[in-house]
Amino acid sequence: MNRALVVACWLLLTAPVLAQDASQLESYIRLHYSKHEYQIPMRDGVKLFTSVFVPRDTTKTYPMLMKRTPYGVAPYGEDKYPTRVGPSEHFVKAGYIFVNQDVRGRFMSEGNFVQVTPHIAQKTKPTDVDESSDTYDTIEWLLKNVKGHNGRVGMAGISYPGFYAAAGMIDAHPALKAVSPQAPVGDWYFDDFLHHGTFFLAHAFRWLTSNATERPKPTSDPVKPFVYPTPDGYKLFLDAGSIENINKLYLKDSIPFWKDMMEHPNRDEFWQKRAIMPHLKNVAPAVMTVTGWYDAEDLYGSFKVYQSVEAQNPKANNVLVVGPWHHGGWASVDGDQLGIVNFGSKTGQFYRSEIELPFFEKYLKGKDIPAPAEATVFETGSNVWRTFDKWPPQNTVSKQFFAHGSGKLDQTAPSAGSANEPAYDEFVSDPNRPVPYTASITNKMLIEYMTEDQRFAARRPDVVVYQTDVLTEDLVLAGPLSVDLWCSTSGTDADWIVKLIDVHPDAPDPTPLASHQIMIRSESFRGRFRNSYVQPEPFVPNEPTRVNFELLDVLHRFKKGHRLMIQVQSTWFPLIDRNPQTFVPNIYFAVPDNFKKATHRIHHSPKHPTSIKAGVLTTQQGA
């Protein structure tokens, strides 16, 4: 039975159950909470629409738990109740005052919406407003106007609401005691739509068409989603010919932020001022940053927010939680599998009851609960939770895995004695026949691509593969990964995609993952930015050139009998846009004639050694 049919059958069987569960929770909320709607004034006079749910039991006081969002706080109307409030149903039954707010310029709030609002460090006049000040003003108003609270406030949010949670803890209101930025947008030049200058086309197109059209006045109506003319995104975007044509054919100049992005291909002030990490100072609340290893959208922001709070607030109570989840999966699914990979337990349920709820119960209700570990991290490959007193773990040693001829990968650097070993591997990259990012036919960024079997890519001639011998003992990689790539091109520009892969052993029986090449981590880099994200540079044709970039963090056990593999390629379509491989000032306005085939080389000589660097866990530290 094919996957689509399996999913369809599952939906038919579970839809009545899910609908019943949602209806029951809505009934519970209606029975136990009263709903109020307010227009809360900010210091500049703009009013923000806010829904507040107060427990009907007035015999005790409750902390407030707030979410600020650009996605709307529907349903609107004091007589209309949602099917969920708060991070999970555990909070509903534990008793909180829930506060949901439309950020300025979105849905029913007044004002103008700004994507990833730049933070204003020095506010000298009432019109100096940002998400930090709006959070402060909202809390101040709530404390004075909502009855039944205990004087403590928490914030939580996933993705874009995670950004608002992170921004809200800067120079926080004294009543803000606990904040959980979950998959927070940290820097949109490395999160979501851009990864080291490469444009995540399929994802950006889908999100922006649903969330970034202009709103002339406050409204409770969501934007109608874009209707794709075909489910085949590879064909759709390839046939368009260029990023500029995608705007003309499908967007028709209806997305202002799309146009803004096209005008700023480099990391200039437009992007720099939208990075929240440099401003994460004076953070007083307890902070729990949450993310998933398979978050295809904001993994960068998660680790960088945690690291920035840690570095700039040495006394802050700052912890990290990482599970085996897709974007937001910790809040929405059981978390026992993603795609073809099974994680052995319902990790999402465990997180919601045993990690998230206790965090807020401790800091907002003062319950005598142990503080969470500095890092609570799920080890993929072995499917166990581990705790660490520092992240990255202290008991690691840095190891390099070097590429060699004949597709070998090991910890021995290329030497001059390997006279018979070729100095490079080469392949022809054709932007008009790009490597697909998934074997599935889809017009969006599938969350399952993060765990997809990569054999479909490894078999292409424009993908270079290096792998270790069969491992004779377990190998645990922990902490950040980085790529030291020596490459060259016959053209003047190129993208580089590197994937870290766990190769499962062959088996005579059809075991679930026999022979699979399971992707563990991946990242893309636009080569023109190898020396500066602000000042791009062309490649000198056929000249070996060094390109370094991060693959972000990992905690994965490569088991005995498996192999560690890396794959290198230059196209990944339509997950990222196509590089014309001809240097042009603004790659988004490249015309079809700019797109040229080029011969790329991955060098692995003593003078130009290509490698991947990782931390190897040396003990069984953690639990």
Secondary structure, DSSP 8 states (H G I E B T S, - for coil): --HHHHHHHHHHHHHHHHHHHHHHHHHHHHHHEEEEEEEEE-TTS-EEEEEEEEES--SS-EEEEEEEESS---S-STT---S--SSSHHHHHH--EEEEEE-TTSTT--S---TT----SS--STT---HHHHHHHHHHHHHHH-SSEEEEEEEEEESHHHHHHHHHTTT--TTEEEEEEES----TTTSTTEETTEE-HHHHHHHHHHH-S--SS--S--------S-S-HHHHHHHH-SHHHHIIIIITT--HHHHHHHT--S--HHHHTT--GGG--S--SEEEEEEEEE-TTTHHHHHHHHHHHHHH-TTS-EEEEEEEEETTHHHHS--SEETTEE-SS-HHHHHIIIIIHHHHHHHHH--------SEEEEEBTTTEEEEESSSS-SSEEEEEEEE-GGGBEESS---TT-TTS-SEEEEEE-TTS--BS-SS--SS--GGGGG-BTHHHHTSTTEEEEE----SS-EEEEEEEEEEEEEEESSS--EEEEEEEEE----SS--TTTT-EEEEEEEEEEGGGSS-SSS-----TT--EEEEEEEEEEEEEE-TT-EEEEEEES--BTTS----SS--S-GGG--GGG---EEEEEE-SSSS--EEEEEEE-S----
